[in-house]
Amino acid sequence: MESKKFTGAEIVVEALRELNIDVVFGYSGSYAMPMIEALHRTGIKFIQPTSECSAAHAADGYYRASGKLAAVMTTSGPGATNLVTGIATAYMDSVPMLVLTANVPTFKLGKDSFQEVDITGIATPITKYAHIIKNAAELETELKKAYALSLSGRTSPTVIDIPYNVLKETAEYLNLPLPVYGGTRLNGCAVSEAAKILNNAAHPGILAGGGAFGAETEIRTLAEKAGMPIFTSLRGISSGYGERLVGTIGSSAVPSHNREYAACDVILALGTRFSDRMYSKPTKKKFIHIDSDAAEIDKVVPTELGINADCREFLQALIPAVNAVSRPLKTVSEPKRKPPLTRLAEAVLQSADGDTVFSTDVGSHQLAFLHAIKEIDKKNLITSLGLGTMGFGLPALIGALTATGKRGILITGDGSFNMNFNDLATAKSLGLDLTVVVANNFSLGMILDLEKADGQAAAVSDAIETPSVNYARLARAFGAFGKRVPLRNLSEELSNRRPGLNVFDVHIKG
C-alpha cells in the first residue's frame, strides 16, 4: 500500500498538531499562505496581531503565563526581520518559542530576490537553533529538533525558515519520535564542596534568579535551616520564598536591600546571569554559582565554585549536607516617602486578585512596579528584563490572556505605549478582559532622569518629550472604555472597572 504524501505546509501543521501546539501567532503574507491555509483546515488557532513583532511578543507572553510553547508564523523578508526584536527579547529572558518563517523559493535564494532575507543568519546569535529547510523530506525532523531544543536545558527560541517551493513539495510524514537532548548531571563532590563553603561562612545569603523558578520550596527550606537571607533578581521575583525573603537587589532596588546583600560573605547564586544592573564591580565575597547554562558560569562573576546543574536538583542534594544555624534576619527599612510611580504601582497591585496577570512595559514605571512586589505567582508577571523592550507589554499580555483565560492589567508609560497601542485592536477582537494603566508624564521618564543627572536634559529635550496624546479618546477609537484618571482616584477606578478593554490615562509628575 502506497504511503500518503503531504505537502510541506501540511507537514508543518501535522508536526504542530503532534507537538500539542494549539495556538500560532503570526502575520500573513504571500509566501506564508500555504502554511496558514493548512492551519485553517485544522483546529489550531491562528491569531494575527497588528505586526509580526507583536506576534513574537504574544508567543513570549503565552509561554510565561502557561509554561506551554506557542509557535510564530510569518512570511519572508520584512515579515521575518520584524520578528527580530521579539526573538531577542525572548532569548534574553530564556523564553522558548518555535518560529516558522517562509522564504522565497530555493531557486531564488542568494539572488537578492524580492523579499528575500537570510533570517537564519540574522537570528543565529539570538536563538538556540536556526535552520533553513532545503526539501520537504527534512521538515518533520527539523521541526521536532527545533521544538525539543527550544525546551531543553536553558530554554530559548528556535527558527525554522521554509522556502515557498518546499511548502508546495510533497513528502511522507513518518511520525518520528521527539529527540531527547541530554540535561545536566549533578556532581556529588561539587555538592559537598558547596556545603563546606556555606558551613564555613559567617553570613551566607541566597540570590535567586529567573533560572531558580520551580525551586522556591527548596530555597525556602535551605534559608530556614541555615539562617540565610534570600535576595532575588528582578527576573527571580516569585512566590513561596517565605519570611527570610529580603527582596530584589540591583541599581534601582531599595538601598537597604543592597546593604544587606553587601554584608554577605558568601552568595549562593541560583540561575542568574548577573546582569550589569545587579553586578558592576569586583567584590571580595565568594560566589557559588549554579546554572543550567554552563556558559553563564564565570562569564561575569568569578566564582569560588561553579556548578552546571538544575537548581532544584542541586538544592535537594545540598540541604541535608548544610548545617542548621540560627541567624536572625535584619529588619530592612523601606523608604517613607513614596513617589507617584510607587503609589501608582501599589494601587494596581491592590486592585487585583490571584486570577490577574500583570504585564509591564519598560522604564521607570516598570522598576517602580517590580520593586513594589514582594512575592507573586511568577506566571502572573510578564515583563521584559534582559533586553528591556519598550512596547512589549500589550502584545505579551494578549498572549498571556489567550493562554490562561484570566484578566490582565498592563502597567505602561506613555513612551512604551506609543510603540504598540495598535494592539488594542487585537485585544478588542479577541474579547479579552484587559486593562491598561498609562503612567503618563509626557516624557521618556527613565531617560529624563538620567539626562538630569548628567545635566543634559534641557539640551536634548526634543529626544525626551513624548507627543501629547489623549489616551482616553484613543481607547474609544479602538472600541475600548477610556478615561483620564487622577492618581488619587486610580484605586477606585480599578476596583470598579468593567469587564472588557479599559484604558486609564493617569497624568503624573516624576
C-alpha positions as CSV (number, residue, x, y, z in Angstrom):
1,M,0.0,0.0,0.0
2,E,1.4,3.3,-1.0
3,S,2.1,5.7,1.9
4,K,0.3,9.0,2.0
5,K,2.2,12.1,0.8
6,F,1.8,15.5,2.5
7,T,2.7,18.9,1.2
8,G,5.4,20.8,3.1
9,A,2.8,23.1,4.5
10,E,0.7,20.1,5.7
11,I,3.8,18.5,7.3
12,V,4.3,21.8,9.2
13,V,0.8,21.7,10.6
14,E,0.8,18.0,11.3
15,A,4.0,18.4,13.3
16,L,2.4,21.3,15.3
17,R,-0.6,19.1,16.0
18,E,1.6,16.2,17.1
19,L,3.6,18.6,19.4
20,N,0.4,19.8,21.0
21,I,0.8,23.3,19.8
22,D,-2.7,24.7,19.6
23,V,-2.1,28.4,19.1
24,V,0.0,30.1,16.4
25,F,0.6,33.8,16.5
26,G,1.6,35.3,13.1
27,Y,1.0,37.6,10.2
28,S,0.0,36.6,6.7
29,G,2.0,37.1,3.5
30,S,2.2,35.6,0.1
31,Y,4.9,33.1,0.8
32,A,3.4,32.1,4.2
33,M,-0.1,31.5,2.8
34,P,0.3,27.7,2.2
35,M,1.0,27.2,6.0
36,I,-1.8,29.5,7.0
37,E,-4.2,27.7,4.6
38,A,-3.2,24.4,6.1
39,L,-3.7,25.7,9.6
40,H,-7.3,26.8,8.8
41,R,-8.1,23.2,7.9
42,T,-7.2,22.1,11.4
43,G,-8.2,23.0,15.0
44,I,-5.1,25.0,15.5
45,K,-5.9,28.6,16.3
46,F,-4.2,31.3,14.3
47,I,-4.1,34.8,15.9
48,Q,-2.9,37.7,13.9
49,P,-1.9,40.8,15.9
50,T,-1.1,44.1,14.2
51,S,2.5,43.3,13.5
52,E,5.0,40.4,13.3
53,C,6.9,41.7,16.3
54,S,3.7,41.7,18.3
55,A,3.2,38.1,17.3
56,A,6.6,37.1,18.8
57,H,5.8,39.1,22.0
58,A,2.4,37.4,22.2
59,A,4.0,33.9,21.9
60,D,6.5,35.0,24.6
61,G,3.7,36.1,27.0
62,Y,1.8,32.9,26.2
63,Y,4.7,30.7,27.4
64,R,5.5,32.8,30.5
65,A,1.9,32.6,31.7
66,S,1.2,29.0,30.9
67,G,4.5,27.1,30.6
68,K,3.3,25.9,27.2
69,L,5.2,26.7,24.0
70,A,3.4,28.6,21.2
71,A,4.5,28.9,17.6
72,V,5.1,32.1,15.5
73,M,4.5,32.1,11.7
74,T,5.3,34.9,9.3
75,T,6.2,35.4,5.7
76,S,9.6,36.2,4.2
77,G,11.7,39.4,4.1
78,P,10.3,42.2,6.3
79,G,7.8,39.7,7.8
80,A,10.8,37.7,9.1
81,T,13.0,40.7,10.1
82,N,10.2,42.3,12.0
83,L,10.4,39.3,14.4
84,V,14.0,40.0,15.4
85,T,13.2,42.2,18.4
86,G,10.6,39.8,19.7
87,I,13.0,36.8,19.3
88,A,15.8,38.7,21.0
89,T,13.5,39.7,23.9
90,A,12.6,36.0,24.4
91,Y,16.2,34.9,24.1
92,M,17.5,37.3,26.7
93,D,14.8,36.1,29.2
94,S,15.2,32.4,28.3
95,V,11.7,32.0,26.9
96,P,11.2,29.2,24.3
97,M,9.2,29.6,21.1
98,L,9.1,27.9,17.8
99,V,9.4,30.5,15.0
100,L,8.4,29.5,11.4
101,T,9.2,31.8,8.6
102,A,8.5,31.4,4.9
103,N,11.2,32.4,2.3
104,V,11.5,32.8,-1.4
105,P,11.7,29.6,-3.4
106,T,15.1,27.8,-3.2
107,F,16.0,28.7,-6.8
108,K,15.7,32.4,-5.9
109,L,17.9,32.2,-2.8
110,G,21.1,34.2,-3.0
111,K,19.9,36.4,-5.8
112,D,18.6,39.4,-3.9
113,S,15.1,38.4,-4.9
114,F,12.0,40.4,-3.8
115,Q,11.5,40.0,0.0
116,E,14.5,37.6,0.3
117,V,16.5,37.8,3.5
118,D,18.8,35.3,5.3
119,I,16.7,35.2,8.5
120,T,18.6,32.2,9.9
121,G,21.9,34.1,9.6
122,I,20.3,37.1,11.2
123,A,18.7,35.1,14.0
124,T,21.6,32.7,14.8
125,P,23.0,34.9,17.6
126,I,19.6,35.2,19.3
127,T,18.4,31.7,19.1
128,K,19.5,28.2,20.2
129,Y,19.0,26.9,16.7
130,A,18.2,28.4,13.3
131,H,18.0,26.3,10.1
132,I,16.7,26.8,6.5
133,I,14.9,23.8,5.0
134,K,16.0,22.7,1.6
135,N,13.4,20.0,0.9
136,A,10.2,18.7,2.3
137,A,11.7,15.4,3.4
138,E,13.7,17.1,6.2
139,L,10.8,19.2,7.5
140,E,9.4,16.8,10.1
141,T,12.9,16.0,11.5
142,E,13.9,19.7,11.7
143,L,10.7,20.9,13.3
144,K,10.8,18.3,16.0
145,K,14.5,19.0,16.6
146,A,13.8,22.7,16.9
147,Y,10.9,22.1,19.3
148,A,13.0,19.8,21.5
149,L,16.0,22.1,21.6
150,S,13.8,25.1,22.4
151,L,12.5,23.4,25.6
152,S,15.7,21.6,26.7
153,G,18.3,23.0,29.1
154,R,18.2,26.7,29.2
155,T,15.0,27.3,27.2
156,S,15.3,29.6,24.1
157,P,13.7,30.4,20.8
158,T,14.4,28.4,17.6
159,V,13.8,29.4,14.0
160,I,12.9,27.2,11.0
161,D,12.9,29.0,7.7
162,I,11.0,27.3,4.8
163,P,11.2,28.3,1.2
164,Y,7.9,28.7,-0.7
165,N,8.5,25.8,-3.1
166,V,9.3,23.4,-0.1
167,L,5.9,24.3,1.3
168,K,4.4,23.1,-2.0
169,E,6.5,19.9,-2.4
170,T,5.3,16.6,-1.1
171,A,6.9,14.1,1.3
172,E,5.9,11.4,3.7
173,Y,5.1,12.2,7.3
174,L,6.9,9.5,9.3
175,N,5.7,10.1,12.9
176,L,9.3,10.3,14.1
177,P,9.9,10.3,17.8
178,L,10.8,13.6,19.5
179,P,14.6,13.8,20.0
180,V,15.9,13.9,23.6
181,Y,18.8,16.2,24.4
182,G,20.9,15.4,27.5
183,G,20.5,17.6,30.5
184,T,23.0,18.4,33.2
185,R,24.5,15.7,35.5
186,L,24.9,16.6,39.2
187,N,28.3,16.1,40.7
188,G,28.2,14.8,44.3
189,C,31.7,16.1,45.1
190,A,30.7,19.6,43.9
191,V,27.6,19.5,46.2
192,S,29.8,18.5,49.2
193,E,32.2,21.4,48.4
194,A,29.3,23.9,48.2
195,A,28.1,22.7,51.6
196,K,31.6,23.1,53.1
197,I,31.8,26.7,51.8
198,L,28.4,27.6,53.2
199,N,29.0,25.9,56.5
200,N,32.2,27.9,57.0
201,A,30.6,31.2,56.0
202,A,29.8,33.8,58.7
203,H,26.9,35.4,56.8
204,P,25.9,33.5,53.7
205,G,23.0,34.5,51.5
206,I,20.9,33.2,48.6
207,L,20.5,35.0,45.3
208,A,17.6,33.6,43.3
209,G,17.4,34.4,39.6
210,G,14.9,33.5,36.8
211,G,16.5,30.1,36.5
212,A,15.5,29.2,40.1
213,F,11.8,29.1,39.1
214,G,10.3,25.9,40.4
215,A,12.8,25.6,43.3
216,E,11.1,28.1,45.6
217,T,10.3,25.4,48.2
218,E,13.8,24.1,48.3
219,I,15.2,27.7,48.6
220,R,12.9,28.4,51.5
221,T,13.9,25.2,53.2
222,L,17.6,25.9,52.9
223,A,17.2,29.5,54.0
224,E,15.3,28.5,57.1
225,K,17.7,25.7,58.0
226,A,20.9,27.6,57.5
227,G,19.6,31.0,58.6
228,M,20.2,32.7,55.2
229,P,18.6,35.8,53.8
230,I,17.0,35.4,50.3
231,F,17.6,38.0,47.6
232,T,16.2,38.0,44.1
233,S,17.0,39.5,40.7
234,L,14.0,41.2,39.1
235,R,13.6,38.1,36.9
236,G,13.7,36.0,40.1
237,I,10.6,37.6,41.7
238,S,8.3,34.8,42.6
239,S,6.2,33.4,45.5
240,G,7.0,30.8,48.1
241,Y,10.3,32.2,49.5
242,G,8.8,32.7,52.9
243,E,9.8,35.1,55.8
244,R,13.5,35.1,55.1
245,L,13.0,36.9,51.8
246,V,14.6,40.4,51.8
247,G,13.7,41.4,48.2
248,T,15.2,42.5,45.0
249,I,18.7,43.9,44.6
250,G,20.4,46.0,42.0
251,S,21.0,49.6,40.9
252,S,17.3,50.5,41.2
253,A,16.5,48.5,44.3
254,V,15.8,49.7,47.8
255,P,19.2,50.7,49.3
256,S,18.7,48.7,52.4
257,H,18.3,45.5,50.4
258,N,21.6,46.2,48.7
259,R,23.3,46.9,52.0
260,E,22.1,43.6,53.5
261,Y,23.3,41.8,50.3
262,A,26.7,43.5,50.5
263,A,27.1,42.3,54.1
264,C,27.1,38.6,53.0
265,D,30.4,36.9,52.7
266,V,29.2,34.0,50.6
267,I,26.4,34.1,48.0
268,L,24.7,31.0,46.7
269,A,23.6,32.3,43.2
270,L,20.9,30.2,41.6
271,G,20.0,30.6,37.9
272,T,21.1,34.2,37.4
273,R,23.2,35.7,34.7
274,F,24.4,38.6,36.9
275,S,23.1,41.5,34.9
276,D,25.2,44.7,34.9
277,R,22.2,46.3,36.7
278,M,23.0,43.9,39.6
279,Y,26.7,43.4,39.5
280,S,29.1,46.1,38.3
281,K,32.4,45.7,40.1
282,P,34.5,43.0,41.7
283,T,33.9,42.1,45.3
284,K,35.7,40.1,48.0
285,K,32.6,37.9,48.7
286,K,32.7,34.3,47.5
287,F,30.1,33.1,44.9
288,I,28.8,29.6,44.4
289,H,27.0,29.8,41.0
290,I,24.5,27.1,40.0
291,D,23.2,27.3,36.4
292,S,21.8,25.0,33.8
293,D,23.7,27.0,31.2
294,A,27.4,26.3,31.7
295,A,28.3,29.4,29.5
296,E,26.9,31.7,32.3
297,I,29.3,30.4,34.9
298,D,32.4,32.7,35.3
299,K,31.1,34.8,32.4
300,V,30.5,37.9,34.6
301,V,31.3,36.9,38.2
302,P,34.5,35.0,39.1
303,T,33.2,32.1,41.2
304,E,34.6,30.2,44.1
305,L,32.6,27.2,42.8
306,G,30.6,26.9,39.6
307,I,28.2,24.0,39.1
308,N,26.4,23.3,35.8
309,A,23.2,21.8,37.2
310,D,19.4,22.1,37.6
311,C,18.9,24.4,40.6
312,R,16.1,22.3,42.2
313,E,18.1,19.1,41.8
314,F,21.2,20.7,43.3
315,L,19.3,22.1,46.3
316,Q,17.6,18.8,47.1
317,A,21.1,17.3,47.3
318,L,22.6,20.2,49.2
319,I,20.0,20.7,52.0
320,P,20.9,17.6,54.0
321,A,24.6,18.5,53.9
322,V,24.2,22.0,55.3
323,N,24.4,22.7,59.0
324,A,21.4,24.1,60.8
325,V,22.3,27.6,62.0
326,S,20.1,30.2,63.7
327,R,20.8,33.6,62.3
328,P,18.4,36.5,63.0
329,L,17.2,38.3,59.8
330,K,17.9,42.0,59.9
331,T,14.9,44.3,59.5
332,V,15.3,46.3,56.3
333,S,13.9,49.8,56.1
334,E,11.6,50.9,53.4
335,P,11.5,54.5,52.1
336,K,9.0,56.6,53.9
337,R,8.3,59.0,51.1
338,K,6.6,57.2,48.1
339,P,7.0,58.8,44.7
340,P,4.0,58.9,42.3
341,L,5.1,55.9,40.4
342,T,5.3,53.8,43.5
343,R,1.8,54.9,44.6
344,L,0.5,54.0,41.1
345,A,2.2,50.6,41.3
346,E,0.7,49.9,44.8
347,A,-2.8,51.0,43.6
348,V,-2.6,48.5,40.7
349,L,-1.4,45.7,42.9
350,Q,-4.1,46.3,45.5
351,S,-6.8,46.1,42.8
352,A,-6.0,42.6,41.7
353,D,-6.6,39.0,42.8
354,G,-4.9,35.7,42.1
355,D,-6.5,35.5,38.7
356,T,-4.9,38.7,37.4
357,V,-2.0,38.6,35.1
358,F,0.2,41.7,35.3
359,S,2.3,42.9,32.4
360,T,4.7,45.9,32.2
361,D,6.4,47.8,29.6
362,V,9.9,49.1,30.1
363,G,11.0,52.2,32.0
364,S,10.6,53.9,35.4
365,H,7.0,52.6,35.8
366,Q,8.4,49.0,35.3
367,L,11.0,49.4,38.1
368,A,8.5,51.0,40.4
369,F,6.1,48.2,39.9
370,L,8.6,45.4,40.3
371,H,10.1,46.8,43.4
372,A,6.6,47.2,44.9
373,I,6.1,43.5,44.6
374,K,7.2,41.3,47.5
375,E,6.0,37.9,46.2
376,I,3.9,36.9,43.3
377,D,2.9,33.8,41.3
378,K,5.6,34.0,38.6
379,K,3.2,33.0,35.9
380,N,1.2,36.1,36.7
381,L,4.1,38.5,36.0
382,I,5.1,39.3,32.4
383,T,7.9,41.7,31.9
384,S,10.9,42.2,29.6
385,L,14.1,42.4,31.6
386,G,17.2,41.2,29.7
387,L,16.6,43.2,26.5
388,G,14.3,45.9,28.1
389,T,11.9,46.1,25.1
390,M,9.6,49.0,25.0
391,G,6.2,48.1,23.5
392,F,6.5,44.5,24.8
393,G,3.8,44.7,27.5
394,L,0.5,44.9,25.5
395,P,1.1,42.1,22.9
396,A,2.8,39.9,25.6
397,L,-0.3,40.3,27.8
398,I,-2.5,39.4,24.9
399,G,-0.6,36.2,24.6
400,A,-0.8,35.5,28.3
401,L,-4.5,36.0,28.5
402,T,-5.0,33.9,25.4
403,A,-3.2,31.1,27.3
404,T,-4.9,31.4,30.6
405,G,-8.3,33.0,30.1
406,K,-7.6,35.2,33.1
407,R,-8.0,39.0,33.2
408,G,-4.9,41.3,32.9
409,I,-3.5,44.6,33.8
410,L,-0.8,46.4,31.8
411,I,1.3,49.0,33.5
412,T,2.9,51.1,30.9
413,G,4.4,54.5,30.3
414,D,3.4,56.9,27.5
415,G,6.7,56.3,25.7
416,S,6.3,52.5,25.7
417,F,2.5,52.6,25.0
418,N,3.1,54.7,21.9
419,M,5.0,51.9,20.3
420,N,2.3,49.2,20.4
421,F,-1.1,50.7,21.3
422,N,-2.3,49.5,17.9
423,D,-2.7,46.1,19.5
424,L,-5.7,47.4,21.4
425,A,-7.4,46.3,18.2
426,T,-6.2,42.8,18.7
427,A,-7.3,42.7,22.4
428,K,-10.7,44.0,21.4
429,S,-11.2,41.5,18.6
430,L,-10.3,38.6,21.0
431,G,-12.7,39.9,23.6
432,L,-10.1,39.9,26.3
433,D,-10.6,41.3,29.8
434,L,-7.6,43.7,29.7
435,T,-7.0,47.0,31.5
436,V,-4.2,49.4,30.6
437,V,-2.9,51.9,33.1
438,V,-0.7,54.5,31.4
439,A,1.7,56.3,33.7
440,N,1.7,59.5,31.6
441,N,4.4,62.1,32.3
442,F,4.7,63.2,28.7
443,S,8.4,62.1,28.6
444,L,10.7,59.1,28.5
445,G,10.9,59.2,32.2
446,M,13.9,57.0,32.8
447,I,15.9,58.8,30.1
448,L,14.9,62.1,31.6
449,D,16.2,61.1,35.0
450,L,19.5,60.0,33.5
451,E,19.9,63.2,31.5
452,K,19.0,65.3,34.5
453,A,21.8,63.6,36.4
454,D,24.1,64.3,33.6
455,G,23.0,67.9,33.3
456,Q,21.8,67.5,29.7
457,A,18.1,67.3,30.0
458,A,17.4,70.8,28.5
459,A,19.9,70.2,25.7
460,V,18.1,67.1,24.4
461,S,14.5,67.9,25.4
462,D,13.2,67.0,21.9
463,A,14.6,63.5,22.4
464,I,12.9,63.0,25.8
465,E,9.5,64.6,25.4
466,T,6.7,62.4,24.1
467,P,3.8,63.6,21.9
468,S,0.7,64.8,23.8
469,V,-1.8,62.0,23.2
470,N,-5.3,61.8,24.7
471,Y,-5.2,58.1,25.5
472,A,-8.8,58.1,26.7
473,R,-10.0,59.2,23.3
474,L,-7.6,56.9,21.6
475,A,-9.0,54.0,23.5
476,R,-12.5,54.8,22.5
477,A,-11.4,54.8,18.8
478,F,-10.5,51.2,19.3
479,G,-13.8,50.4,20.9
480,A,-12.4,50.4,24.5
481,F,-13.5,52.3,27.6
482,G,-11.1,55.2,28.0
483,K,-10.8,57.7,30.8
484,R,-8.4,60.2,32.2
485,V,-8.0,59.3,35.9
486,P,-6.2,61.3,38.7
487,L,-3.7,59.2,40.6
488,R,-5.7,59.7,43.8
489,N,-8.7,58.1,42.2
490,L,-6.9,55.2,40.4
491,S,-7.6,52.6,43.1
492,E,-11.3,53.3,43.0
493,E,-11.5,53.2,39.2
494,L,-9.6,49.9,39.1
495,S,-11.8,48.3,41.7
496,N,-14.9,49.4,39.7
497,R,-13.6,48.7,36.2
498,R,-15.9,46.9,33.9
499,P,-15.0,43.6,32.2
500,G,-13.5,44.1,28.8
501,L,-11.0,46.5,27.4
502,N,-10.2,49.6,29.5
503,V,-7.6,52.3,29.3
504,F,-6.9,54.7,32.2
505,D,-4.7,57.7,31.4
506,V,-3.0,58.7,34.6
507,H,-1.1,62.0,34.4
508,I,1.8,62.0,36.9
509,K,4.8,64.0,37.8
510,G,8.1,62.2,38.1
